[in-house]
Amino acid sequence: MVKVKITQRGLRFARGSLLPTMLLVLWWWLTAIRGYGGGILPTPAALVTALRRLKSTGELVGHIGISLRRIGQGFSLAAGLAIPFGILVASLPAFGQLTLPTLEFLRQIPPVAWIPVFILVLGIGEATKLAVIVYAAFFPIFMNTILGVTQIDPHYREVARLLQFSRWENLRELILPAATPSLVTGVRLGLSNSWRALVAAEMLAAFSGLGYMIMSARSLVRMDEVFIGIVAIGLLGSCFDWGCRVLEKHLLYWRGE
């Protein structure tokens, strides 16, 4: 008798795959066997055919590449602004009292609400999409940076004073290492927020990208392409989140599993 050794990772994968598999079987049964959907919900075979068509024309890869380029540029800019600004606000309480009320007000406004304003000010080009990404990603990173800096153990700060750290040494040896758990959480939330906001912006103010692809397919009543776009958005978003978890495990290896 062959003994099968099931690892903990394999068990988690099996459990996580159970619900998607059941949903796929239900989808196939409803559309291909029972004929439900009324043309709105495509069959799995239709989806595969549409995927092959989009792959052969390069349309899907092109839209994915454009969306990834936008998210890379916008998110990098947001992180480059939010982390230093968050450290500054957390380190200077007077400056925080001056800026936080306004930022808290802006944080309550969803990025999509600003799209008409961005279009009027920046036009319908790439600047509008980048502005939406930066706005969506800034606040989670900014708030978690403040949280990480303000929760540093006072004993560590006292040690830094006794060692007479310079400002740069204080930042490098104390603030950044101690705030890393909150920073990684902020990056993870900010990336997720910016990805969703970008897709919404592409639906409303773009001529390329996954969001535009979905709206274009909807106007042509190509529901198979609509669902392909939706699945691509979900898969890419999951890959982003997985990458953040890998980064977190790498940076916070000292915390263990």
PLY file of the C-alpha trace (Angstrom):
ply
format ascii 1.0
element vertex 257
property float x
property float y
property float z
element edge 256
property int vertex1
property int vertex2
end_header
0.00 0.00 0.00
1.32 3.40 -0.99
1.27 5.95 1.78
0.50 9.49 0.69
2.16 12.17 2.79
0.03 15.31 2.86
1.92 18.41 3.88
0.33 21.31 5.71
0.72 23.50 2.62
-0.92 20.88 0.43
-3.81 20.58 2.86
-4.34 24.35 2.85
-4.26 24.37 -0.95
-6.81 21.57 -1.12
-9.14 23.35 1.27
-8.76 26.64 -0.57
-9.48 24.97 -3.92
-12.65 23.24 -2.76
-15.06 26.21 -3.05
-13.75 27.47 -6.45
-14.04 23.94 -7.83
-17.62 23.63 -6.60
-18.49 27.02 -8.14
-16.95 26.01 -11.48
-18.93 22.77 -11.51
-22.14 24.65 -10.66
-21.43 27.20 -13.41
-20.85 24.44 -15.97
-24.00 22.62 -14.88
-26.20 25.72 -15.05
-24.98 26.97 -18.43
-23.95 23.90 -20.41
-26.41 21.34 -19.03
-29.45 23.29 -17.87
-29.11 26.11 -20.40
-29.53 28.89 -17.85
-27.96 32.31 -18.24
-29.98 33.69 -21.11
-26.83 34.65 -23.04
-25.56 36.76 -20.15
-23.65 34.00 -18.39
-21.38 32.31 -20.98
-20.55 28.63 -20.90
-17.05 27.47 -19.94
-16.47 26.41 -23.56
-17.40 29.90 -24.80
-15.02 31.43 -22.30
-12.15 29.21 -23.46
-12.88 30.08 -27.09
-12.92 33.81 -26.31
-9.68 33.49 -24.33
-7.96 31.83 -27.27
-9.20 34.58 -29.59
-7.98 37.35 -27.28
-4.65 35.57 -26.85
-4.13 35.15 -30.59
-4.82 38.83 -31.28
-2.69 39.97 -28.36
-5.52 42.15 -27.08
-5.70 40.66 -23.58
-1.94 40.73 -23.05
-1.81 44.31 -24.30
-4.50 45.53 -21.91
-2.92 43.66 -18.99
0.47 45.17 -19.76
-0.94 48.70 -19.83
-2.78 48.24 -16.53
0.33 46.77 -14.88
2.47 49.66 -16.10
0.01 52.16 -14.69
-0.23 50.44 -11.32
3.55 50.17 -11.10
4.10 53.86 -11.77
1.25 55.16 -9.65
1.84 52.88 -6.67
5.57 53.62 -6.59
4.80 57.34 -6.53
2.19 56.88 -3.78
4.57 54.87 -1.57
7.37 57.36 -2.18
5.12 60.16 -0.92
3.18 58.40 1.85
6.03 56.77 3.78
8.23 59.88 4.26
5.20 62.06 4.92
3.84 59.58 7.47
7.19 59.46 9.29
7.29 63.27 9.30
3.76 63.60 10.72
4.41 60.95 13.39
7.72 62.50 14.40
6.46 66.11 14.56
3.17 66.26 16.52
2.69 69.99 15.78
2.93 69.33 12.05
0.49 66.44 12.44
-2.04 68.67 14.20
-1.80 71.06 11.27
-2.24 68.53 8.46
-4.16 65.53 9.83
-7.67 67.11 9.95
-7.51 67.97 6.25
-6.06 64.59 5.31
-8.70 62.80 7.38
-11.40 64.67 5.46
-9.83 63.73 2.11
-9.44 60.11 3.22
-13.22 59.73 3.46
-13.73 60.60 -0.22
-13.52 57.57 -2.54
-11.03 57.91 -5.41
-13.75 57.36 -8.03
-15.48 60.55 -6.88
-12.44 62.55 -7.98
-12.31 61.14 -11.51
-14.47 63.95 -13.07
-12.28 66.55 -11.37
-9.07 64.86 -12.48
-10.38 64.68 -16.06
-11.18 68.41 -16.07
-7.81 69.35 -14.58
-5.48 66.73 -16.07
-7.35 65.62 -19.17
-8.21 62.07 -20.17
-4.60 60.95 -20.57
-2.34 58.92 -18.30
-2.09 61.66 -15.66
-5.69 61.07 -14.59
-5.17 57.34 -14.07
-1.96 57.95 -12.13
-3.70 60.52 -9.93
-6.45 58.03 -9.08
-3.88 55.34 -8.21
-1.83 57.70 -6.03
-4.94 58.94 -4.23
-6.20 55.40 -3.57
-2.85 54.04 -2.35
-1.63 57.05 -0.38
-3.89 56.95 2.65
-3.53 53.26 3.69
0.25 53.54 3.47
0.28 56.94 5.19
-1.95 55.91 8.10
-0.12 52.63 8.70
3.21 54.46 8.62
1.98 56.80 11.35
0.71 53.82 13.33
4.01 52.00 13.07
6.11 54.99 14.13
3.90 56.06 17.03
3.79 52.54 18.47
7.56 52.16 18.78
8.45 51.05 22.29
9.66 54.06 24.36
12.50 51.90 25.71
13.91 51.58 22.20
13.77 55.35 21.78
15.60 55.76 25.08
18.34 53.38 23.89
18.68 55.42 20.69
19.10 58.59 22.75
21.73 56.94 24.97
23.64 55.81 21.90
23.39 59.35 20.53
22.00 58.30 17.18
21.99 60.92 14.47
18.73 61.58 12.62
19.78 59.26 9.81
20.86 56.53 12.24
17.62 56.94 14.17
15.65 56.49 10.96
17.71 53.55 9.70
18.31 51.66 12.93
15.11 52.38 14.89
12.15 53.84 13.01
12.16 51.81 9.81
12.84 48.37 11.40
10.30 48.94 14.18
7.62 50.29 11.82
8.13 47.61 9.14
5.13 45.41 10.18
2.73 48.35 9.85
4.45 49.53 6.66
3.99 46.14 5.01
0.32 46.13 6.02
-0.10 49.61 4.56
1.58 48.57 1.32
-0.69 45.54 1.04
-3.85 47.60 1.62
-2.67 50.43 -0.60
-1.87 48.11 -3.50
-5.28 46.46 -3.27
-7.07 49.83 -3.11
-5.11 51.29 -6.01
-5.73 48.23 -8.22
-9.48 48.46 -7.75
-9.44 52.24 -8.26
-7.41 51.90 -11.46
-9.91 49.47 -12.98
-12.74 51.90 -12.16
-10.79 54.77 -13.71
-10.13 52.73 -16.86
-13.84 52.05 -17.16
-14.68 55.75 -17.05
-11.70 57.57 -18.54
-9.44 55.39 -20.67
-9.02 53.84 -24.09
-6.89 50.94 -22.91
-6.43 48.67 -19.92
-8.54 45.92 -18.39
-11.28 48.28 -17.24
-11.64 49.69 -20.75
-11.63 46.17 -22.20
-14.56 45.20 -20.00
-16.60 48.30 -20.91
-15.81 47.89 -24.60
-16.89 44.24 -24.53
-20.08 45.17 -22.66
-21.03 47.72 -25.31
-20.59 45.01 -27.96
-22.50 42.46 -25.83
-19.48 40.15 -25.69
-20.15 38.77 -22.24
-17.48 36.10 -22.59
-14.82 38.83 -22.90
-16.38 40.70 -19.98
-15.97 37.65 -17.74
-12.42 37.08 -18.98
-11.57 40.64 -17.97
-13.17 40.16 -14.55
-11.26 36.92 -13.95
-8.00 38.57 -15.07
-8.54 41.42 -12.61
-9.18 38.97 -9.76
-6.18 36.79 -10.60
-3.80 39.73 -10.89
-5.08 41.22 -7.65
-4.53 37.87 -5.93
-0.99 37.75 -7.31
-0.31 41.23 -5.90
-1.56 40.15 -2.50
0.51 36.96 -2.64
3.59 39.03 -3.47
2.94 41.27 -0.48
2.65 38.23 1.78
5.95 36.87 0.44
7.55 40.26 1.09
6.10 40.32 4.58
7.46 36.85 5.35
10.88 37.88 4.02
11.09 41.16 5.92
9.52 39.84 9.12
11.25 36.46 9.23
11.98 37.00 12.91
8.27 36.67 13.75
8.16 33.04 12.58
5.13 31.43 10.93
0 1
1 2
2 3
3 4
4 5
5 6
6 7
7 8
8 9
9 10
10 11
11 12
12 13
13 14
14 15
15 16
16 17
17 18
18 19
19 20
20 21
21 22
22 23
23 24
24 25
25 26
26 27
27 28
28 29
29 30
30 31
31 32
32 33
33 34
34 35
35 36
36 37
37 38
38 39
39 40
40 41
41 42
42 43
43 44
44 45
45 46
46 47
47 48
48 49
49 50
50 51
51 52
52 53
53 54
54 55
55 56
56 57
57 58
58 59
59 60
60 61
61 62
62 63
63 64
64 65
65 66
66 67
67 68
68 69
69 70
70 71
71 72
72 73
73 74
74 75
75 76
76 77
77 78
78 79
79 80
80 81
81 82
82 83
83 84
84 85
85 86
86 87
87 88
88 89
89 90
90 91
91 92
92 93
93 94
94 95
95 96
96 97
97 98
98 99
99 100
100 101
101 102
102 103
103 104
104 105
105 106
106 107
107 108
108 109
109 110
110 111
111 112
112 113
113 114
114 115
115 116
116 117
117 118
118 119
119 120
120 121
121 122
122 123
123 124
124 125
125 126
126 127
127 128
128 129
129 130
130 131
131 132
132 133
133 134
134 135
135 136
136 137
137 138
138 139
139 140
140 141
141 142
142 143
143 144
144 145
145 146
146 147
147 148
148 149
149 150
150 151
151 152
152 153
153 154
154 155
155 156
156 157
157 158
158 159
159 160
160 161
161 162
162 163
163 164
164 165
165 166
166 167
167 168
168 169
169 170
170 171
171 172
172 173
173 174
174 175
175 176
176 177
177 178
178 179
179 180
180 181
181 182
182 183
183 184
184 185
185 186
186 187
187 188
188 189
189 190
190 191
191 192
192 193
193 194
194 195
195 196
196 197
197 198
198 199
199 200
200 201
201 202
202 203
203 204
204 205
205 206
206 207
207 208
208 209
209 210
210 211
211 212
212 213
213 214
214 215
215 216
216 217
217 218
218 219
219 220
220 221
221 222
222 223
223 224
224 225
225 226
226 227
227 228
228 229
229 230
230 231
231 232
232 233
233 234
234 235
235 236
236 237
237 238
238 239
239 240
240 241
241 242
242 243
243 244
244 245
245 246
246 247
247 248
248 249
249 250
250 251
251 252
252 253
253 254
254 255
255 256
